[in-house]
Amino acid sequence: MESSAAPTSAVPTSVNGGAPTAPGTPATTGGASYDAIVVGGGHNGLTTGAYLARAGMRTLILERRHILGGACVTEEVWPGARVSRASYVVSMLQPKVVEELQLKRFGYEAHPLDPAYAAMTPDGPIIFHDDSHKTAESIAKFSKKDAAKFVQFEDLLFMAADFVRPMMIRQPPALGSKAPADIASILRDAGRVAGMPQRDVQQLVRIFTMSVGDWLDSLFENDYLKGSIASTGVVGVWAGPYSPGTAYNLLHHALGELDGNVGSWGQVIGGMGAISEAIAASARAHGAEILTDAEVASIDVAPGGGRVSGVTLADGRTFRAPIVASGAHPKTTILDLAGGHNFPDEVREDMEAYRTRGASVKVNMVLSEPPDYTGLGLTEEESKHLLTAGVNYCPSLDYLERAWQDAVRGVPSENPYTELEVPSSIDPSLTDDDRWVATMFTQYGPSRHDQWKDGDRERYGDTCVANMAQFAPNLPDAIVEREVLAPPDLEDIFGLQGGNIFQGEQDMAQMAFMRPAPSLAQYATPLEGLYLCAAGTHPGGGVMAASGHNAAQRILKDEKRKTGLRGRLRRRASA
């Protein structure tokens, strides 16, 4: 999940008397000056700021909320209990960023989850291990045919992930560009495709275009296996299991690695906010300044237009810089903060058309005791696995499709898919006493505020708890505190328009050189000095820090080019 530094409802205020001012208007002089300003202290914005500071730029990072991290945050929602309020597990955080920003030195620590999750059935769990052969052994209790197919399925998924992974940490080529760098990038990837076996290429095309439901139907027979795997293919997307392109979303979640183990997942010690705090500490160590409770009301344009000059905060403070990198939602950045009138018509139209509906509902809880699975007749090892892994309830593709259709009709799902995590089973430090932090990632909920009526959130949360209580009957009575964050809440709290946890829907029309629009996909915008640096850009959502890294590299490349050009002009003038 990614955050925005300014809520979509923010009304820009003037330095003089609080009268509204239009965003993106020419700035007056005044305010402290920096080489670069980053709007938004989400993990991507912090990453951009850290890299710019590391390169010697005087950098200011501004976060609207009282706490850093955006949706990658650990928040004390209830006294003495610290919750990963939005994003909740780590896998996709880029090793390059971890190493270069020295995040482990600054406190980042992840505990590997193996097994990562379990699919619950009336006859016991299907347990998913890092080792696909061990997973196949668990599947074989339900279907020997599916067990034999599963290893092939994972091999195929990781083949595709190996192909995509190198593209994540670099700028995508511009569509139709004749620039040498873009042509070289296209040729490099074309060469990689040409070197692949023909069958692998065919499989890649299928994964990029198929629905996850059709793909799984072609491979497996067990409904619980298919439902559980498919739920990963629809995480965060406004789509059902039979929507074209959802097979790619399953691949997207297989792109990560943890400590060199491809596809592994982990719990972050201290909660997900520990990632953001480590990045912030790295940024500060290189001289970056970071302000919280600093809502950006407008990205200012220099007199005469055409380039940014800094930002104005909602409280009237101004800060000047020739570079502004925005970690806010791309629609918020272009249409609201910078002002759509400052961009060509095609940019404004593309941003107005950018789809950003969300369907994810996060249920956070504090428990008096952990879920008790002993009544399932499991081995001691299996019971331990269920406590530390994600416990998934999605009994079939049809179940998932019906849940999706409820959201399409504009109502919360009557039977949502549910995945329960208990991070306190790994990290007791999340509470100040003997209570347990637990969280459920669920779908589907409609994206608009008016589609959630009084009582809907609690009814939805009760259904999710009931799903898990089939297997851990003590869960309902163990709940001490609970909050249900529907898509409108994710928008209001974290600035995620439409409640989409990826800052925009992830299908082939909004990925790579199309994300968030062809003219914005290389992080720079037509407004000189303004860059996009969060999940609304390539490679998309998840706690990766890739967008923040890539945007910083683009900024530094542009600055190097400008410096070189100024030097050449000075030499010519003195000749």
PATOR-276818 format. One record per residue (C-alpha): x, y, z. Coordinates in Angstrom, 2 decimals, padded with zeros to 5 digits, always signed. Layout:
PATOR-276818
ATOM; xx; yy; zz
ATOM; X; Y; Z
...
This chain:
PATOR-276818
ATOM; xx; yy; zz
ATOM; +000.00; +000.00; +000.00
ATOM; +001.10; +003.52; -000.69
ATOM; +000.08; +006.83; +000.82
ATOM; -000.50; +010.33; -000.40
ATOM; +000.79; +013.38; +001.41
ATOM; -002.39; +015.30; +000.72
ATOM; -005.94; +014.00; +001.03
ATOM; -008.05; +014.26; -002.09
ATOM; -010.38; +016.61; -000.25
ATOM; -007.64; +019.03; +000.77
ATOM; -008.48; +022.68; +000.04
ATOM; -005.36; +024.73; -000.68
ATOM; -005.05; +027.72; +001.59
ATOM; -003.29; +030.99; +001.05
ATOM; -000.33; +032.42; +002.91
ATOM; -002.38; +035.58; +003.37
ATOM; -005.47; +035.26; +005.53
ATOM; -006.48; +031.69; +004.69
ATOM; -008.40; +032.54; +001.51
ATOM; -008.42; +029.66; -000.97
ATOM; -005.80; +029.77; -003.69
ATOM; -005.69; +027.71; -006.84
ATOM; -003.07; +024.96; -006.84
ATOM; -000.15; +025.36; -009.15
ATOM; -000.35; +029.16; -009.23
ATOM; +002.79; +031.28; -009.61
ATOM; +004.65; +031.45; -006.31
ATOM; +005.72; +034.50; -004.41
ATOM; +009.25; +034.66; -003.07
ATOM; +010.10; +033.60; +000.48
ATOM; +010.54; +030.43; +002.47
ATOM; +013.55; +028.22; +003.08
ATOM; +015.28; +026.92; -000.03
ATOM; +016.33; +023.37; -000.88
ATOM; +017.70; +021.50; -003.84
ATOM; +014.71; +019.15; -003.78
ATOM; +011.44; +018.74; -001.92
ATOM; +009.61; +015.43; -001.59
ATOM; +005.86; +015.54; -001.06
ATOM; +004.83; +012.60; +001.09
ATOM; +006.65; +010.54; +003.69
ATOM; +005.45; +007.15; +002.51
ATOM; +008.14; +004.55; +002.02
ATOM; +008.62; +005.52; -001.65
ATOM; +008.82; +009.24; -000.93
ATOM; +011.31; +008.55; +001.84
ATOM; +013.33; +006.39; -000.56
ATOM; +013.49; +009.15; -003.16
ATOM; +014.51; +011.64; -000.50
ATOM; +017.16; +009.32; +000.91
ATOM; +018.77; +008.78; -002.48
ATOM; +018.76; +012.50; -003.30
ATOM; +020.31; +013.34; +000.07
ATOM; +022.85; +010.55; -000.42
ATOM; +023.84; +012.24; -003.69
ATOM; +024.53; +015.49; -001.83
ATOM; +021.30; +017.35; -002.55
ATOM; +019.78; +019.44; +000.23
ATOM; +016.47; +017.61; +000.56
ATOM; +013.25; +018.27; +002.47
ATOM; +010.60; +015.55; +002.93
ATOM; +007.08; +016.65; +003.94
ATOM; +004.47; +014.29; +005.40
ATOM; +000.85; +015.30; +005.97
ATOM; +000.21; +012.94; +008.89
ATOM; +001.75; +012.95; +012.37
ATOM; +003.63; +009.75; +011.56
ATOM; +005.90; +008.65; +008.73
ATOM; +005.34; +005.73; +006.41
ATOM; +002.09; +006.40; +004.63
ATOM; +000.45; +002.99; +004.31
ATOM; +003.74; +001.30; +005.30
ATOM; +003.23; +002.28; +008.91
ATOM; +003.15; +000.92; +012.45
ATOM; +000.56; +002.88; +014.38
ATOM; -000.54; +002.80; +018.00
ATOM; -004.23; +002.63; +017.16
ATOM; -005.03; +001.62; +020.76
ATOM; -002.89; +002.42; +023.83
ATOM; -000.09; -000.08; +024.20
ATOM; -000.79; -001.89; +020.92
ATOM; +001.13; -001.15; +017.72
ATOM; -000.43; -002.31; +014.46
ATOM; +000.71; -002.51; +010.85
ATOM; -002.39; -000.57; +010.00
ATOM; -002.37; -000.99; +006.23
ATOM; +000.41; -003.04; +004.57
ATOM; +001.26; -006.02; +006.73
ATOM; +003.95; -008.37; +005.30
ATOM; +007.20; -007.84; +003.38
ATOM; +008.61; -009.61; +000.34
ATOM; +008.99; -007.14; -002.50
ATOM; +011.31; -004.64; -000.80
ATOM; +014.16; -004.31; -003.28
ATOM; +017.48; -005.82; -002.10
ATOM; +019.34; -003.03; -003.92
ATOM; +017.55; -000.43; -001.79
ATOM; +018.10; -002.40; +001.42
ATOM; +021.83; -002.57; +000.68
ATOM; +022.45; +000.93; -000.69
ATOM; +020.46; +002.73; +002.01
ATOM; +021.87; +000.40; +004.70
ATOM; +018.41; -000.32; +006.07
ATOM; +019.54; -003.15; +008.34
ATOM; +022.01; -000.79; +009.97
ATOM; +019.09; +001.55; +010.64
ATOM; +016.87; -001.06; +012.25
ATOM; +015.14; -003.00; +009.49
ATOM; +014.74; -006.67; +010.41
ATOM; +012.40; -009.19; +008.80
ATOM; +011.53; -012.62; +010.17
ATOM; +011.04; -015.11; +007.29
ATOM; +007.65; -016.81; +007.12
ATOM; +008.02; -020.45; +006.13
ATOM; +005.35; -021.56; +005.64
ATOM; +003.96; -018.26; +004.44
ATOM; +000.29; -019.20; +004.48
ATOM; -002.25; -021.98; +004.75
ATOM; -005.48; -022.59; +002.84
ATOM; -008.18; -023.75; +005.24
ATOM; -010.52; -026.60; +004.29
ATOM; -013.01; -028.70; +006.32
ATOM; -010.47; -031.54; +006.18
ATOM; -007.47; -029.59; +007.41
ATOM; -005.10; -026.98; +006.00
ATOM; -003.13; -026.97; +002.77
ATOM; +000.18; -025.55; +003.96
ATOM; +002.31; -023.52; +001.52
ATOM; +006.05; -023.75; +002.20
ATOM; +008.95; -022.01; +000.50
ATOM; +009.91; -025.46; -000.80
ATOM; +007.35; -026.32; -003.50
ATOM; +007.96; -030.03; -002.97
ATOM; +006.93; -029.72; +000.70
ATOM; +003.84; -027.81; -000.41
ATOM; +003.08; -030.60; -002.88
ATOM; +003.19; -033.10; -000.01
ATOM; +000.51; -031.07; +001.78
ATOM; -001.58; -030.80; -001.40
ATOM; -001.30; -034.55; -002.01
ATOM; -003.55; -035.19; +001.02
ATOM; -006.33; -033.60; -001.04
ATOM; -005.33; -034.35; -004.64
ATOM; -002.34; -036.30; -005.89
ATOM; -002.94; -034.90; -009.37
ATOM; -002.78; -031.32; -008.08
ATOM; +000.34; -032.12; -006.07
ATOM; +002.13; -033.27; -009.20
ATOM; +001.03; -030.14; -011.07
ATOM; +001.93; -027.70; -008.30
ATOM; +005.70; -027.99; -008.63
ATOM; +005.40; -027.31; -012.37
ATOM; +003.10; -024.37; -011.65
ATOM; +005.58; -022.77; -009.23
ATOM; +008.46; -023.37; -011.62
ATOM; +006.50; -021.57; -014.33
ATOM; +005.57; -018.71; -012.00
ATOM; +009.17; -018.20; -010.92
ATOM; +010.40; -018.40; -014.53
ATOM; +008.06; -015.52; -015.34
ATOM; +009.14; -013.66; -012.20
ATOM; +012.80; -014.04; -013.16
ATOM; +011.97; -012.43; -016.50
ATOM; +010.09; -009.48; -014.99
ATOM; +012.22; -008.83; -011.89
ATOM; +015.10; -006.94; -013.61
ATOM; +012.58; -004.51; -015.12
ATOM; +011.32; -003.41; -011.74
ATOM; +014.36; -001.45; -010.65
ATOM; +014.76; +000.62; -013.80
ATOM; +012.81; +003.22; -015.74
ATOM; +010.45; +001.77; -018.37
ATOM; +011.09; +002.84; -021.97
ATOM; +008.91; +005.61; -023.33
ATOM; +006.21; +004.42; -025.71
ATOM; +007.21; +005.26; -029.30
ATOM; +010.46; +006.90; -028.21
ATOM; +013.44; +007.10; -030.55
ATOM; +015.82; +008.02; -027.72
ATOM; +018.88; +005.74; -027.69
ATOM; +018.35; +004.73; -024.05
ATOM; +014.74; +003.70; -024.69
ATOM; +015.64; +001.80; -027.84
ATOM; +018.45; +000.03; -025.98
ATOM; +016.05; -000.94; -023.19
ATOM; +013.54; -002.38; -025.64
ATOM; +016.23; -004.27; -027.54
ATOM; +017.68; -005.64; -024.31
ATOM; +014.35; -007.13; -023.28
ATOM; +013.62; -008.30; -026.82
ATOM; +016.96; -010.08; -026.77
ATOM; +016.02; -011.78; -023.52
ATOM; +012.76; -012.98; -025.07
ATOM; +014.57; -014.19; -028.18
ATOM; +016.87; -016.27; -026.01
ATOM; +014.01; -018.04; -024.24
ATOM; +012.53; -021.40; -025.25
ATOM; +009.45; -020.88; -027.40
ATOM; +007.24; -022.62; -024.85
ATOM; +008.35; -020.23; -022.11
ATOM; +007.48; -017.25; -024.30
ATOM; +004.03; -018.69; -024.92
ATOM; +003.53; -019.18; -021.19
ATOM; +004.62; -015.60; -020.51
ATOM; +001.98; -014.30; -022.91
ATOM; -000.66; -016.37; -021.16
ATOM; +000.34; -015.11; -017.73
ATOM; +000.29; -011.48; -018.87
ATOM; -003.16; -011.77; -020.45
ATOM; -005.20; -014.55; -018.80
ATOM; -007.47; -014.44; -015.80
ATOM; -006.09; -016.18; -012.75
ATOM; -009.27; -018.27; -012.61
ATOM; -008.92; -019.62; -016.14
ATOM; -005.24; -020.35; -015.54
ATOM; -005.87; -022.28; -012.33
ATOM; -008.86; -024.13; -013.82
ATOM; -006.53; -025.40; -016.54
ATOM; -004.12; -026.83; -013.95
ATOM; -005.87; -027.95; -010.77
ATOM; -009.02; -029.73; -009.59
ATOM; -009.26; -028.95; -005.86
ATOM; -011.53; -025.96; -005.21
ATOM; -009.82; -024.88; -001.99
ATOM; -006.41; -024.91; -003.64
ATOM; -007.65; -022.85; -006.58
ATOM; -009.56; -020.41; -004.39
ATOM; -006.61; -019.78; -002.11
ATOM; -004.09; -019.22; -004.90
ATOM; -006.55; -017.05; -006.82
ATOM; -007.07; -014.80; -003.81
ATOM; -003.44; -013.71; -004.19
ATOM; -004.15; -012.94; -007.84
ATOM; -006.83; -010.42; -006.91
ATOM; -005.13; -008.78; -003.92
ATOM; -005.66; -005.05; -004.18
ATOM; -007.25; -005.05; -007.63
ATOM; -010.69; -004.00; -008.79
ATOM; -011.26; -007.30; -010.55
ATOM; -012.57; -010.79; -009.98
ATOM; -010.80; -014.10; -010.50
ATOM; -012.11; -014.40; -014.05
ATOM; -011.14; -010.85; -015.05
ATOM; -008.46; -010.83; -017.78
ATOM; -005.03; -009.82; -016.50
ATOM; -005.39; -011.13; -012.96
ATOM; -002.89; -013.90; -013.67
ATOM; -000.30; -011.11; -013.93
ATOM; -001.31; -009.82; -010.50
ATOM; -000.51; -013.27; -009.11
ATOM; +002.90; -012.98; -010.78
ATOM; +003.34; -009.47; -009.35
ATOM; +003.19; -010.93; -005.85
ATOM; +005.79; -013.57; -006.73
ATOM; +008.41; -010.98; -007.69
ATOM; +009.84; -010.51; -004.23
ATOM; +012.60; -012.11; -002.23
ATOM; +013.76; -012.04; +001.35
ATOM; +017.43; -012.41; +002.25
ATOM; +018.11; -014.00; -001.12
ATOM; +015.18; -016.45; -000.97
ATOM; +013.07; -015.77; -004.06
ATOM; +009.34; -015.67; -003.40
ATOM; +009.71; -015.63; +000.39
ATOM; +007.62; -013.47; +002.71
ATOM; +008.36; -012.09; +006.15
ATOM; +007.04; -010.27; +009.20
ATOM; +008.90; -007.05; +009.95
ATOM; +010.01; -006.76; +013.57
ATOM; +008.37; -003.63; +014.93
ATOM; +005.71; -003.74; +012.23
ATOM; +005.81; -002.42; +008.69
ATOM; +006.54; +001.08; +009.91
ATOM; +010.01; -000.12; +010.86
ATOM; +010.80; -000.18; +007.12
ATOM; +009.76; +003.45; +006.72
ATOM; +011.62; +004.48; +009.88
ATOM; +014.79; +002.78; +008.65
ATOM; +014.56; +004.60; +005.31
ATOM; +013.92; +007.88; +007.14
ATOM; +016.94; +007.27; +009.38
ATOM; +019.08; +006.65; +006.31
ATOM; +017.79; +009.86; +004.74
ATOM; +018.54; +011.86; +007.87
ATOM; +022.01; +010.33; +008.11
ATOM; +022.71; +011.83; +004.69
ATOM; +021.38; +015.24; +005.70
ATOM; +017.73; +015.14; +004.67
ATOM; +015.23; +017.14; +006.72
ATOM; +011.86; +015.53; +007.44
ATOM; +008.72; +017.28; +008.69
ATOM; +005.51; +015.61; +009.83
ATOM; +002.16; +017.38; +010.27
ATOM; +003.17; +019.21; +007.10
ATOM; +000.27; +019.03; +004.64
ATOM; +001.16; +020.28; +001.19
ATOM; -001.65; +022.46; -000.16
ATOM; -000.07; +023.27; -003.51
ATOM; +002.94; +022.56; -005.66
ATOM; +003.93; +026.01; -006.79
ATOM; +004.82; +027.12; -010.30
ATOM; +007.43; +029.76; -011.07
ATOM; +006.23; +033.09; -012.47
ATOM; +005.79; +032.68; -016.19
ATOM; +004.86; +029.03; -015.77
ATOM; +006.46; +025.89; -017.12
ATOM; +008.47; +024.86; -014.06
ATOM; +007.99; +024.27; -010.35
ATOM; +009.35; +026.60; -007.72
ATOM; +008.48; +024.81; -004.47
ATOM; +005.44; +024.11; -002.31
ATOM; +003.00; +025.88; -000.02
ATOM; +001.68; +024.11; +003.06
ATOM; -001.88; +024.24; +004.36
ATOM; -000.66; +026.30; +007.33
ATOM; +000.82; +028.91; +004.99
ATOM; +004.49; +027.99; +005.20
ATOM; +006.38; +027.99; +001.90
ATOM; +009.48; +026.11; +000.83
ATOM; +011.37; +026.74; -002.38
ATOM; +013.15; +024.22; -004.62
ATOM; +013.66; +023.71; -008.36
ATOM; +012.76; +020.02; -007.95
ATOM; +009.61; +018.60; -006.37
ATOM; +009.12; +014.82; -006.25
ATOM; +005.59; +013.84; -005.33
ATOM; +004.75; +010.63; -003.51
ATOM; +001.11; +011.61; -003.50
ATOM; -001.39; +009.79; -005.68
ATOM; -000.75; +010.79; -009.33
ATOM; -004.28; +012.17; -009.73
ATOM; -003.82; +014.24; -006.57
ATOM; -000.43; +015.48; -007.76
ATOM; -001.38; +016.45; -011.31
ATOM; -004.99; +017.55; -010.99
ATOM; -005.03; +019.01; -007.47
ATOM; -001.65; +019.99; -006.05
ATOM; +000.07; +021.17; -009.24
ATOM; -003.12; +022.14; -011.03
ATOM; -004.29; +020.38; -014.18
ATOM; -004.23; +023.67; -016.10
ATOM; -000.42; +023.58; -015.94
ATOM; -000.25; +020.46; -018.12
ATOM; -001.02; +019.63; -021.74
ATOM; -004.59; +018.53; -022.40
ATOM; -003.59; +014.91; -023.00
ATOM; -001.93; +014.68; -019.58
ATOM; -004.94; +016.15; -017.83
ATOM; -007.30; +013.87; -019.76
ATOM; -005.19; +010.79; -019.00
ATOM; -005.19; +011.60; -015.30
ATOM; -008.92; +012.20; -015.26
ATOM; -009.34; +008.77; -016.88
ATOM; -006.81; +007.00; -014.63
ATOM; -008.67; +004.21; -012.85
ATOM; -008.15; +003.91; -009.12
ATOM; -010.96; +001.87; -007.60
ATOM; -010.14; -000.29; -004.60
ATOM; -011.83; -003.32; -003.07
ATOM; -009.61; -004.24; -000.11
ATOM; -010.83; -004.06; +003.48
ATOM; -008.34; -004.23; +006.35
ATOM; -009.49; -005.49; +009.75
ATOM; -007.08; -004.74; +012.62
ATOM; -007.52; -006.32; +016.05
ATOM; -006.08; -006.72; +019.50
ATOM; -006.71; -010.14; +021.08
ATOM; -006.64; -011.32; +024.68
ATOM; -005.27; -014.67; +023.48
ATOM; -004.09; -016.13; +020.17
ATOM; -006.37; -018.09; +017.82
ATOM; -006.63; -021.69; +019.00
ATOM; -006.58; -024.27; +016.21
ATOM; -006.17; -027.32; +018.46
ATOM; -009.68; -028.58; +017.76
ATOM; -008.72; -029.38; +014.17
ATOM; -006.77; -032.47; +015.15
ATOM; -003.50; -031.09; +013.82
ATOM; +000.03; -032.01; +014.72
ATOM; +001.91; -029.67; +017.05
ATOM; +003.98; -028.47; +014.08
ATOM; +000.87; -027.75; +011.98
ATOM; -000.73; -025.80; +014.84
ATOM; +002.43; -023.70; +015.18
ATOM; +002.45; -023.08; +011.42
ATOM; -001.12; -021.75; +011.54
ATOM; -000.21; -019.29; +014.27
ATOM; +002.72; -017.74; +012.39
ATOM; +001.48; -018.08; +008.79
ATOM; -001.30; -016.27; +006.98
ATOM; -004.47; -018.34; +007.43
ATOM; -006.52; -018.04; +004.24
ATOM; -010.21; -018.79; +003.77
ATOM; -011.32; -018.76; +000.14
ATOM; -013.06; -022.07; -000.57
ATOM; -013.43; -021.78; -004.35
ATOM; -013.14; -019.61; -007.41
ATOM; -016.93; -019.32; -007.49
ATOM; -016.90; -018.06; -003.88
ATOM; -014.34; -015.42; -004.85
ATOM; -016.30; -014.43; -007.96
ATOM; -019.51; -013.98; -005.94
ATOM; -017.65; -011.81; -003.44
ATOM; -016.40; -009.67; -006.33
ATOM; -019.86; -009.37; -007.87
ATOM; -021.21; -008.00; -004.59
ATOM; -018.69; -005.16; -004.79
ATOM; -019.58; -004.55; -008.45
ATOM; -023.20; -004.13; -007.33
ATOM; -022.00; -001.54; -004.83
ATOM; -022.40; -003.50; -001.60
ATOM; -019.88; -005.09; +000.80
ATOM; -019.38; -008.78; +000.09
ATOM; -021.73; -011.04; +002.00
ATOM; -019.02; -013.72; +001.99
ATOM; -015.59; -012.07; +001.67
ATOM; -012.37; -013.95; +001.31
ATOM; -010.32; -013.55; +004.47
ATOM; -006.68; -013.97; +005.45
ATOM; -005.66; -013.76; +009.11
ATOM; -002.17; -012.88; +010.34
ATOM; -001.01; -012.80; +013.97
ATOM; +002.26; -010.82; +013.95
ATOM; +002.50; -011.00; +017.75
ATOM; +003.24; -014.72; +017.37
ATOM; +006.62; -013.62; +015.99
ATOM; +007.05; -010.17; +017.55
ATOM; +005.72; -009.87; +021.13
ATOM; +007.04; -006.29; +021.30
ATOM; +003.95; -005.07; +019.41
ATOM; +002.04; -004.83; +022.69
ATOM; +003.05; -003.54; +026.12
ATOM; +001.34; -006.44; +027.88
ATOM; +000.27; -010.00; +027.11
ATOM; -002.24; -009.05; +024.42
ATOM; -001.83; -010.11; +020.78
ATOM; -001.98; -007.98; +017.63
ATOM; -003.81; -009.62; +014.73
ATOM; -004.89; -008.38; +011.33
ATOM; -007.07; -009.59; +008.47
ATOM; -006.66; -008.67; +004.82
ATOM; -009.99; -009.17; +003.06
ATOM; -011.97; -008.51; -000.12
ATOM; -014.33; -007.32; -001.46
ATOM; -015.72; -003.96; -000.44
ATOM; -017.04; -001.23; -002.77
ATOM; -014.82; +001.78; -003.27
ATOM; -017.12; +004.77; -002.73
ATOM; -018.12; +006.41; +000.55
ATOM; -021.85; +006.32; -000.30
ATOM; -021.74; +002.55; -000.80
ATOM; -021.03; +001.91; +002.89
ATOM; -024.11; +002.39; +005.09
ATOM; -024.33; +002.62; +008.86
ATOM; -023.36; -000.71; +010.38
ATOM; -021.88; -002.14; +007.16
ATOM; -018.32; -002.10; +008.43
ATOM; -019.14; -003.96; +011.64
ATOM; -021.30; -006.51; +009.82
ATOM; -018.51; -007.09; +007.31
ATOM; -015.94; -007.43; +010.09
ATOM; -018.19; -009.90; +011.92
ATOM; -018.39; -012.05; +008.79
ATOM; -014.61; -012.10; +008.44
ATOM; -014.24; -013.11; +012.08
ATOM; -016.86; -015.84; +011.58
ATOM; -014.87; -017.17; +008.62
ATOM; -011.86; -017.68; +010.87
ATOM; -013.92; -018.88; +013.85
ATOM; -014.77; -022.03; +011.87
ATOM; -011.19; -023.07; +012.57
ATOM; -010.34; -021.08; +015.73
ATOM; -013.60; -020.98; +017.74
ATOM; -012.10; -018.83; +020.50
ATOM; -011.44; -015.90; +018.16
ATOM; -014.70; -013.89; +018.57
ATOM; -014.46; -013.79; +022.37
ATOM; -010.72; -013.03; +022.25
ATOM; -011.21; -009.72; +020.41
ATOM; -010.49; -006.78; +022.72
ATOM; -010.24; -004.05; +020.06
ATOM; -011.15; -003.95; +016.37
ATOM; -011.25; -001.50; +013.48
ATOM; -012.55; -002.13; +009.98
ATOM; -010.92; +000.02; +007.29
ATOM; -013.00; +000.00; +004.11
ATOM; -011.73; +001.54; +000.84
ATOM; -013.17; +004.98; +001.74
ATOM; -011.25; +004.86; +005.03
ATOM; -008.02; +003.99; +003.21
ATOM; -008.66; +007.06; +001.06
ATOM; -009.39; +009.36; +003.99
ATOM; -006.50; +008.18; +006.18
ATOM; -003.77; +007.47; +003.63
ATOM; -004.82; +009.55; +000.60
ATOM; -005.35; +006.43; -001.54
ATOM; -007.93; +007.62; -004.03
ATOM; -010.79; +005.14; -004.34
ATOM; -009.14; +003.09; -001.61
ATOM; -006.88; +001.39; -004.16
ATOM; -003.88; +000.11; -002.21
ATOM; -001.61; +000.33; -005.27
ATOM; -002.30; +004.02; -006.08
ATOM; -004.18; +002.89; -009.18
ATOM; -005.54; -000.25; -010.76
ATOM; -002.95; -002.71; -012.02
ATOM; -003.85; -004.10; -015.42
ATOM; -001.92; -004.06; -018.67
ATOM; -003.44; -000.70; -019.63
ATOM; -001.99; +000.89; -016.48
ATOM; +001.39; -000.80; -016.06
ATOM; +004.98; -000.31; -017.25
ATOM; +005.18; +002.47; -019.89
ATOM; +001.45; +003.17; -019.39
ATOM; +001.65; +003.85; -015.63
ATOM; +000.11; +006.22; -014.77
ATOM; +000.02; +007.54; -018.36
ATOM; +002.42; +007.37; -021.33
ATOM; +003.58; +010.96; -020.83
ATOM; +004.27; +010.41; -017.11
ATOM; +005.67; +006.87; -017.08
ATOM; +009.33; +007.90; -016.86
ATOM; +008.74; +009.73; -013.53
ATOM; +009.31; +013.21; -015.01
ATOM; +006.30; +015.33; -015.91
ATOM; +005.84; +018.04; -018.56
ATOM; +006.06; +020.60; -015.75
ATOM; +009.82; +021.08; -015.44
ATOM; +011.19; +019.96; -012.09
ATOM; +008.10; +017.97; -011.07
ATOM; +008.48; +014.20; -010.72
ATOM; +006.26; +011.34; -009.57
ATOM; +007.88; +008.90; -007.17
ATOM; +005.34; +006.49; -005.71
ATOM; +003.30; +003.38; -006.52
ATOM; +001.23; +005.16; -009.16
ATOM; +004.33; +004.78; -011.35
ATOM; +006.22; +001.72; -012.62
ATOM; +006.52; -000.93; -011.26
ATOM; +003.36; -000.42; -009.22
ATOM; +002.16; -001.27; -005.76
ATOM; +003.51; -003.22; -002.84
ATOM; +006.20; -002.30; -000.32
ATOM; +009.03; -002.35; -002.87
ATOM; +010.65; +001.09; -002.71
ATOM; +011.26; +000.54; -006.43
ATOM; +009.27; +003.55; -007.62
ATOM; +011.06; +005.77; -005.12
ATOM; +014.43; +004.41; -006.21
ATOM; +013.67; +004.74; -009.92
ATOM; +012.37; +008.29; -009.59
ATOM; +015.49; +009.33; -007.70
ATOM; +017.70; +007.85; -010.41
ATOM; +015.76; +009.80; -013.05
ATOM; +016.14; +013.04; -011.09
ATOM; +019.87; +012.51; -010.61
ATOM; +020.31; +011.64; -014.28
ATOM; +018.49; +014.81; -015.31
ATOM; +020.56; +016.90; -012.90
ATOM; +023.78; +015.41; -014.24
ATOM; +022.68; +016.20; -017.78
ATOM; +021.79; +019.79; -016.83
ATOM; +025.10; +020.26; -015.03
ATOM; +026.97; +018.95; -018.05
ATOM; +025.01; +021.23; -020.37
ATOM; +025.67; +024.29; -018.19
ATOM; +029.39; +023.45; -018.17
ATOM; +029.47; +023.14; -021.95
ATOM; +027.66; +026.47; -022.36
ATOM; +030.09; +028.19; -019.98
ATOM; +033.06; +026.78; -021.89
ATOM; +031.59; +027.97; -025.19
ATOM; +030.95; +031.44; -023.77
ATOM; +034.54; +031.77; -022.58
ATOM; +036.07; +030.44; -025.82
